[in-house]
Amino acid sequence: MNAHLLAAEAAPKLDYAATAFVLLCASLVLMMTPALALFYGGMTRSKSVLNMMMMSFGALGVVGIIYVLYGYSMSFGTHDIAGLIANPGDKFGLHNVADVFNSFGYEGYGNIPELAFVGFQLTFAGLTVALISGAIADRVKFSTWLVFSAIWATIVYFPIAHMVWGGGLLGGTDQGVAATMFGSTDGKATFAPIDFAGGTVVHINAGMAGLVLALIVGRRAGFGRVPMRPHNVPLTMLGAGLLWFGWFGFNAGSELAADGSAALVWVNTTAATCAAMIGWLAVEKIKDGEATSIGAASGVVAGLVAITPACGALSPVGSLILGAVAGILSALAVSLKFKFNLDDSLDVVGVHLVSGLWGTIGAGLLSTTNGLLYGKGYEQTVVQIVIALGCLAFTGVLTAVIGLALKATMGWRIDHDDELAGIDSAEHAESAYDFGGFASGTRVGHGLLPSGHGPLGGSTTGAEHNDPRGVQA
């Protein structure tokens, strides 16, 4: 009896270990959105922290609903439409979701309930949308943000997820861009794009959307003139730690099995993150003379972002190299927003877009199988560059359309006076802290410093340029 027949007979059997692994990892990724709320919330001013956290929670709520209705079907449905999306009606409302399936059809992967895979992918979608919010902190209507979350997930995220992971144009099928460039073998692209856990789908996608929205929404009142220091650095450090913890579900969970590859991914994720944190701190020390806790937290996230697409393709030493470069690049990138007068409030562009691009391209350079730096040829690196550029173009154009349409209809900005008084009070009728009985929305805890002190201790004369993190929130 041949192996294929044996596999077919085994298909109905549920692999309890693989199922438990996927559900655990889905729970870890779910935790990442509240962790992101802590990370972002600590970096904003005290008058904005609740709104910042609500943007993460709100995004998860909206995306969770539409993912069950049609998002999963658009991403992983059975009928491909032009390589861009799957038919949203195939599995609408999770109808026709199989009881047990092998998501990749590879021998050696355990059969899991398809609903376990649905839950895992739902958490990715919610987190990706939440990441964007850091670029427009302090100044947008909560209602507009929620509408944007639903539209952007539908028009941008679900198609990108399908194109990369669901059998579309940016994936490894023989109908994709990679196969068109360098041919196919046994029905798959000879040099299939490497995106193990979301370099394009999550980080380039969110980073590019953040850049476009920051340009459309405009700068905060006082940007570049008023110091806007992080109001609670320990909160940000806690958020970074929880993100790091949850990221093992993000990366290792994408293997969908507790096997040797998942173990490699775990080690690679840790190695790259450690190297990125030290790389960021080294830039701070050399450039500004001080290594900051905000820099450490930011370096952690930069490393996690960079290793996400490459974690299954690199060696641990290669992961150290990838992470160190990511920390250095992102540390240098965050200060550029002041030169371009771009108010990317919490450096979504500098961290997620820059490290996401580097991680995606670096996978082509450092892959132990097809990496250019291993002497395996240029093809894989070219494929990585092409899928990164394709994601940038697709996301950039469609985000601009959505953002401009909402600006013309609902409007993005809260009133100027409300922005000065505090978005928490204006949008949520709450304040994060009770300052001895002061009313919500008073000018207490705005993060204003005495004259001569900048966001992280530098001089306010050009202090924004001396801030290695670039945080003006």
PEDA-V222068 format. One record per residue. RES is the residue in one small letter. PSI is psi in whole degrees, -180 to 180 (none if undefined). OMEGA is omega in whole degrees, -180 to 180 (none if undefined). Layout:
RES,PSI,OMEGA + RES,PSI,OMEGA
//
This chain:
m,129,-174 + n,167,-174 + a,-34,-179 + h,-39,179 + l,-40,177 + l,-42,179 + a,-39,-179 + a,-41,180 + e,-30,-178 + a,-13,-172 + a,-39,-178 + p,-13,-176 + k,132,-180 + l,131,175 + d,103,-175 + y,-36,180 + a,-47,179 + a,-39,179 + t,-45,179 + a,-40,180 + f,-47,-179 + v,-42,179 + l,-40,177 + l,-45,-180 + c,-37,176 + a,-39,179 + s,-38,177 + l,-42,179 + v,-37,176 + l,-40,179 + m,-23,-177 + m,-29,179 + t,-47,171 + p,-35,177 + a,-40,176 + l,-38,177 + a,-41,177 + l,-45,-179 + f,-51,178 + y,-43,-176 + g,-40,179 + g,-26,-178 + m,-10,177 + t,175,175 + r,160,-175 + s,-25,180 + k,-3,-175 + s,-3,-169 + v,-41,-178 + l,-42,178 + n,-41,179 + m,-43,180 + m,-36,179 + m,-29,178 + m,-37,176 + s,-49,-180 + f,-42,-180 + g,-42,179 + a,-43,179 + l,-41,179 + g,-48,-179 + v,-49,-176 + v,-36,178 + g,-38,180 + i,-51,-175 + i,-23,176 + y,-41,177 + v,-41,-177 + l,-54,-175 + y,-10,-176 + g,-43,179 + y,-42,180 + s,-41,178 + m,-32,-177 + s,-43,-171 + f,23,177 + g,171,-172 + t,-17,-177 + h,108,180 + d,141,177 + i,101,175 + a,21,180 + g,5,-175 + l,-43,179 + i,166,168 + a,160,-178 + n,118,-178 + p,-16,-180 + g,-15,-176 + d,-47,-176 + k,35,-178 + f,133,-178 + g,22,-177 + l,24,171 + h,147,-179 + n,21,173 + v,124,-174 + a,153,178 + d,-45,-178 + v,138,177 + f,162,173 + n,107,-166 + s,-28,180 + f,-13,-180 + g,16,-179 + y,139,176 + e,135,-179 + g,-17,175 + y,135,-180 + g,148,175 + n,131,-179 + i,159,173 + p,137,179 + e,-30,178 + l,-29,175 + a,-41,177 + f,-38,176 + v,-50,-179 + g,-41,179 + f,-47,-178 + q,-30,176 + l,-41,-179 + t,-34,176 + f,-46,-178 + a,-46,-180 + g,-42,-180 + l,-41,-178 + t,-45,179 + v,-42,-180 + a,-35,-180 + l,-36,-176 + i,-32,-171 + s,-27,-179 + g,-22,-179 + a,-19,-174 + i,33,-178 + a,151,168 + d,-7,-164 + r,3,-175 + v,153,178 + k,135,-180 + f,-37,180 + s,-42,179 + t,-39,178 + w,-43,-179 + l,-41,178 + v,-43,177 + f,-43,-178 + s,-45,-179 + a,-45,-177 + i,-45,-177 + w,-42,177 + a,-40,-177 + t,-45,-172 + i,-26,-176 + v,-58,-171 + y,-51,-177 + f,-44,176 + p,-42,179 + i,-42,178 + a,-41,178 + h,-43,-177 + m,-36,-176 + v,-46,-172 + w,-20,-172 + g,13,178 + g,21,-178 + g,-161,-170 + l,-32,-176 + l,14,-180 + g,-162,-173 + g,15,180 + t,166,180 + d,-2,176 + q,0,-175 + g,177,-179 + v,-41,-178 + a,-42,179 + a,-36,178 + t,-38,-178 + m,-46,-170 + f,15,174 + g,177,-177 + s,159,178 + t,124,180 + d,40,176 + g,7,179 + k,155,180 + a,134,179 + t,-40,175 + f,80,-177 + a,142,177 + p,142,178 + i,111,172 + d,80,-170 + f,-42,-173 + a,12,170 + g,31,176 + g,-45,177 + t,-50,-172 + v,-39,-175 + v,-60,-164 + h,-47,174 + i,-41,179 + n,-54,-179 + a,-40,-179 + g,-42,178 + m,-40,177 + a,-40,178 + g,-40,178 + l,-47,-178 + v,-45,-179 + l,-38,178 + a,-37,178 + l,-40,-178 + i,-44,-177 + v,-36,180 + g,175,-174 + r,153,174 + r,154,175 + a,124,179 + g,3,-179 + f,130,-179 + g,-10,-179 + r,-38,-178 + v,124,176 + p,131,-178 + m,74,-171 + r,154,172 + p,134,-173 + h,-18,-176 + n,86,-177 + v,-40,176 + p,-35,177 + l,-41,178 + t,-42,178 + m,-42,177 + l,-45,178 + g,-41,179 + a,-41,179 + g,-41,179 + l,-35,175 + l,-44,179 + w,-45,179 + f,-48,-179 + g,-26,-176 + w,-22,176 + f,-33,172 + g,-39,180 + f,-53,-175 + n,-59,-178 + a,-35,180 + g,-24,180 + s,-12,172 + e,-24,180 + l,18,177 + a,144,178 + a,81,-174 + d,-169,-178 + g,-35,178 + s,-41,178 + a,-36,178 + a,-42,176 + l,-43,179 + v,-42,179 + w,-49,-179 + v,-44,179 + n,-41,179 + t,-44,179 + t,-45,-178 + a,-48,-178 + a,-39,-178 + t,-43,177 + c,-45,-179 + a,-39,-180 + a,-41,178 + m,-47,180 + i,-37,177 + g,-44,179 + w,-46,-179 + l,-35,177 + a,-42,177 + v,-45,178 + e,-47,-177 + k,-45,-180 + i,-42,-173 + k,-39,-171 + d,-7,177 + g,-3,-178 + e,142,174 + a,122,-171 + t,158,177 + s,-36,175 + i,-38,177 + g,-41,178 + a,-47,179 + a,-41,-179 + s,-38,177 + g,-38,176 + v,-49,-178 + v,-40,179 + a,-42,179 + g,-41,178 + l,-41,179 + v,-47,-175 + a,-40,-176 + i,-16,-176 + t,-51,-179 + p,-25,-168 + a,-3,-166 + c,-25,180 + g,-3,-172 + a,-11,-173 + l,163,169 + s,165,176 + p,-38,178 + v,-42,175 + g,-35,178 + s,-37,175 + l,-44,180 + i,-48,-179 + l,-45,-178 + g,-43,-180 + a,-44,179 + v,-39,179 + a,-45,180 + g,-41,-180 + i,-47,-178 + l,-46,-178 + s,-37,177 + a,-38,178 + l,-33,-174 + a,-33,-172 + v,-27,-179 + s,-13,-178 + l,-22,-178 + k,-29,179 + f,-33,177 + k,-33,179 + f,3,180 + n,41,-180 + l,121,-179 + d,74,170 + d,91,-162 + s,-49,-174 + l,24,171 + d,46,173 + v,-38,-180 + v,-50,-177 + g,-32,-178 + v,-59,-172 + h,-43,-179 + l,-47,-177 + v,-52,-179 + s,-30,176 + g,-43,177 + l,-45,-180 + w,-44,-179 + g,-39,180 + t,-45,179 + i,-39,179 + g,-28,176 + a,-36,177 + g,-29,180 + l,-37,-169 + l,3,177 + s,131,179 + t,-15,-179 + t,-50,-174 + n,16,-172 + g,137,179 + l,-39,-178 + l,-7,172 + y,10,179 + g,24,-175 + k,12,178 + g,171,-174 + y,-12,-168 + e,-46,-177 + q,-40,179 + t,-40,178 + v,-43,178 + v,-43,-179 + q,-41,179 + i,-42,-178 + v,-44,-179 + i,-33,177 + a,-45,179 + l,-38,178 + g,-42,178 + c,-43,178 + l,-48,-177 + a,-48,-179 + f,-50,-178 + t,-43,-177 + g,-48,-177 + v,-49,-176 + l,-35,176 + t,-39,178 + a,-42,179 + v,-48,-180 + i,-46,-178 + g,-43,180 + l,-37,178 + a,-42,179 + l,-34,177 + k,-38,-179 + a,-19,-176 + t,-74,-178 + m,-29,-174 + g,144,-179 + w,-41,-167 + r,142,168 + i,168,179 + d,148,-179 + h,-43,180 + d,-37,178 + d,-36,178 + e,-41,179 + l,-40,-178 + a,-34,179 + g,125,-176 + i,-27,179 + d,-46,-180 + s,-41,-175 + a,-41,-173 + e,-24,-173 + h,-5,-180 + a,38,-180 + e,162,169 + s,148,-175 + a,-31,-173 + y,148,176 + d,104,-179 + f,69,174 + g,33,174 + g,0,176 + f,144,-179 + a,153,176 + s,136,177 + g,-4,176 + t,167,-177 + r,64,177 + v,134,176 + g,34,-180 + h,2,180 + g,13,178 + l,135,-176 + l,160,173 + p,153,-179 + s,135,177 + g,-2,-180 + h,130,-177 + g,-170,-172 + p,-39,-179 + l,34,175 + g,-4,179 + g,175,178 + s,143,178 + t,-14,173 + t,97,-174 + g,20,-176 + a,-34,-178 + e,-32,-179 + h,-22,179 + n,-10,-178 + d,109,-176 + p,-30,180 + r,-28,-178 + g,12,-177 + v,121,176 + q,41,-176 + a,none,none
//
